[in-house]
Amino acid sequence: MKVECICGYLMNPERIKLHEHRQQDGLIDVYYACPKCKAQHHVCYHNAETKNLQKLIKKAERAGDADKLMDYKEKFKTSLDSLNNRL
């Protein structure tokens, strides 16, 4: 499945490079840019809490700690949903 830009350009999702822009209020805007028209497409917002939870998830994955992994993933999803007004 390809991702289509507003200009009609089709992109392979595996080749999309995500960029981060830190805003003054501490939010981190995650987006990707179309290689053809350079349009920026918003993906989500992060903050220090969600970035820290991502690190904890990776650490729990490496350690093979399934209980902590599930707990961190639930907290991450709740925080990300709240931050991006998805609740």
N, C-alpha and C positions, 0 to 999 in steps of 0.2 A: 504494500500500500504506500502510495506517495503522498507527500504534503504539497498542497497547491497554494502558491502565493496569490495575492490579489492581482498581480500582473499576468497570471496564468502559468508561470514557471513551475514545473514539477520537481520536487526535491526528495531525495532518498532520506528517510528519517535517521538512518544510521550515520549519515554524513553531515547532519546538521550540527554546527558548533554553537553551543550555548554561551552567551555573554552575560556578564553581571555588571550592573551599574548601581553603585552605592549612592543613595539619596541622602540629603541632609538630615532627614528625620530618622535615619538608621535603617530604613527599609532597603533591601537589595532587590532591584528589579532584574529578573531573569528573562532574557529574550534571545531570539535568533534573528539574523538578518538574511534576506533573500540575496543570493549571490548575483542575481541579474539586475534587480531594480533597487537593491539596498534598503527596502522597506523593513522596518523592525516589527517583529511579531512578539507580543508579550506572552510569556509562558506562565509565570507566577511571581509572587513576592516571597522573599525570605527575610529573616532577621537573625540576630545573634543566637537566639534560642533554637531556631530550626537548624541553623548551621551546626551548632554544637550537637544537636540530636543526630544529625547525619554522621558526625564523627563517631558518636557513641554506637550507632548502628553498625558502622564498618568495624569498629573494635570488637563488638559482640559477635559479628560474623566470623572474624578471624579467630576468636577464642572458641567458637562453637557453642556459645552459651545461648541456647534456644529461648529460655525464659526471659532473660534480659532483652534479647533481640525482639521478641513479641511486644514487650512492655515499651521499649524505645520506639518501635514502629507505630504503636497505637498513639503514643504521645506526639510523635512527629506528625501523623496524619491529622490529629485534632488541632495541633498548633497551626499547621499549614492551612487547613480548612478555615479556621477562625481568621487567620491573617488575610486570606483571600476571599473572605465573605462568602464561604460556601456552606455555611451551616443553616 
